[in-house]
Amino acid sequence: MTATKIERPRGTHDVTPSEQPLWRLAVGEAERLCALYGYRPITTPVFEDTALFERTSGAGSDVVQKEMYTFEDRGGRSLTLRPEATAPICRAYVEHGMHRGPQPAKLYTVAPMYRYAAPQRGRYREHWQLSVEAVGSEHPSVDAEIIQLYHALLRRLGVSEFSLEINSIGCAECRPAYLESLRAWLAATDARLDEATREKAATSPLRVFDNLDTKPAGVQEALREAPKIGGSLCDACEEHFAAVRRDLDAYGVEYTVMPTLVRGLDYYTRTTWEFAGPEEGAQSALSGGGRYDGLVEEIGGPPTPGVGFGAGLERLLIALEHAGVTAPPPAIDVFFALADDTSRDHVTRLVEAARSAGLAADTDYAGRSLKGQLTQAGRLGAATVAVVDADRATLRRPGREDEDVPLDAVLERLATS
């Protein structure tokens, strides 16, 4: 009977050893930068109570309607694999009393997210995100800082082909009047819209602007004539948005104000933004974020402002590859090879001693000939090859003469060379 070949589920991917150096470069720089800005790591469960996302993301959002991985556990509870990190982080903020500590609570996570959608280049059903959140301050300078953080990450990683769009979508005071005028306009313009846009108009009218550049040309043309929320902002929202722009100007961050830029979840208020990379269409988004001043209160916490973003790691790696950024594989400091008829005990002791001394060490585990062992050492990129004989070892290094040393002096010689 032939065994059935099992492959990874559709919409998932393996981060193989050859891909890990660039992956670790990106994650490592993100974590280093977050620490420089005072953001601390947080880890939340992979699954949460389904109500957390239904109450915060909005019943009319694509996430809730089409994309969540929801299941019932053996206790009859409805649970959902997290589709995004902001709501879980805010849930943890409330549950652990972080509102009683210094504000804002500056938090970040690097974790997998789950959305059932058609797999795209750089966007999988299980995909990894860097999520950075500042919970507990309404100051516009926090918005600008968190935008500039991702801008700095792209720059430090060597990505230069990107753009930043920003907008303000108002607050609970000024948005209702705008939505009323938008609904009226959409009803009057119904004949120029496609079915998908009509569905959005009926459930969440602000989201008719989602992914505007990917809609049919005629629909794009119509929606660009729609009333824009910028003309309906209250004084407080106008002042907040102006202050964000002043801080971005002070940081030297270039941006474009995009009146049709909205976010796909209900909890966003005021500042919204999106970074786009060199890819075309919907695949261009590198990260997106915004302010969510009502989210914490929505899940049972005290009135608490917040702001943050989510950035896909797979999309970031595509941008790094496009920019020609590379990362070296992990280095092997020394490879111990066995000369013919040499006892393996000598090599085992040397490998253990080298690792205890902090050297990355490896040896042959396939019974190769000495020639084969030297080939393996070259494949691993070993800086030094130690060919071990009965009582001595020959140290071989590229571009240098071979060096013959006693076995009891090998570690000392490696440490000083």
Salt bridges, closest charged atoms under 4 A:
GLU7 OE2 - LYS5 NZ 3.60
GLU29 OE2 - ARG32 NH2 2.87
GLU48 OE2 - ARG91 NH2 2.67
ASP62 OD1 - LYS66 NZ 3.89
ASP62 OD1 - LYS200 NZ 2.59
GLU67 OE1 - ARG115 NH1 3.76
ASP73 OD2 - ARG77 NE 2.92
GLU95 OE1 - ARG91 NH1 3.13
ASP143 OD2 - HIS240 NE2 3.71
ASP143 OD1 - ARG291 NH2 2.46
GLU145 OE1 - LYS106 NZ 3.10
GLU161 OE2 - HIS322 NE2 3.21
ASP190 OD1 - ARG198 NE 3.29
GLU195 OE1 - ARG198 NH1 3.39
ASP213 OD1 - ARG224 NH2 3.00
GLU225 OE1 - ARG192 NH1 2.93
ASP266 OD1 - ARG207 NH2 2.36
GLU274 OE1 - ARG263 NH1 3.25
GLU279 OE1 - ARG121 NE 3.21
ASP293 OD1 - ARG291 NH1 2.85
GLU314 OE2 - HIS13 NE2 2.84
ASP364 OD1 - ARG368 NH1 2.64
ASP402 OD2 - ARG396 NE 3.61
GLU403 OE1 - ARG397 NH1 3.42
GLU403 OE2 - ARG413 NE 2.40
ASP404 OD2 - ARG392 NE 2.58
